[in-house]
Amino acid sequence: MNNSPGSAPNFTKACIVIFGVNIAWILIALWAFWGLIAAAATGWGINRLFTWIEGRRD
């Protein structure tokens, strides 16, 4: 009897979509509470963080 586990499903696309949805509602909530400047600054900071991570991966 072969009870070896199969390969795990690839949830990469689902993770990226949910990440985008979460970032969107967080930025909308920031905009609603503290205004456009706070949401734009947070988006800019996240962009800088991702650019830094991308540079470290190369």
Backbone hydrogen bonds, N-H to C=O, Kabsch-Sander energy under -0.5 kcal/mol:
donor,donor_aa,acceptor,acceptor_aa,energy
3,N,1,M,-0.8
11,F,9,P,-0.8
15,C,11,F,-2.3
16,I,12,T,-2.3
17,V,13,K,-2.4
18,I,14,A,-2.5
19,F,15,C,-2.3
20,G,16,I,-2.2
21,V,17,V,-2.3
22,N,18,I,-2.7
23,I,19,F,-2.6
24,A,20,G,-2.3
25,W,21,V,-2.3
26,I,22,N,-2.1
27,L,23,I,-2.6
28,I,24,A,-2.3
29,A,25,W,-2.4
30,L,26,I,-2.5
31,W,27,L,-2.4
32,A,28,I,-2.3
33,F,29,A,-2.3
34,W,30,L,-3.2
35,G,30,L,-0.9
35,G,31,W,-1.0
39,A,35,G,-1.6
40,A,36,L,-2.9
41,A,37,I,-2.6
42,T,38,A,-2.2
43,G,39,A,-2.4
44,W,40,A,-2.6
45,G,41,A,-2.4
46,I,42,T,-2.4
47,N,43,G,-2.3
48,R,44,W,-2.4
49,L,45,G,-2.2
50,F,46,I,-2.6
51,T,47,N,-2.4
52,W,48,R,-2.3
53,I,49,L,-2.5
54,E,50,F,-2.6
55,G,51,T,-2.1
56,R,52,W,-1.8
57,R,53,I,-1.5
58,D,54,E,-1.0
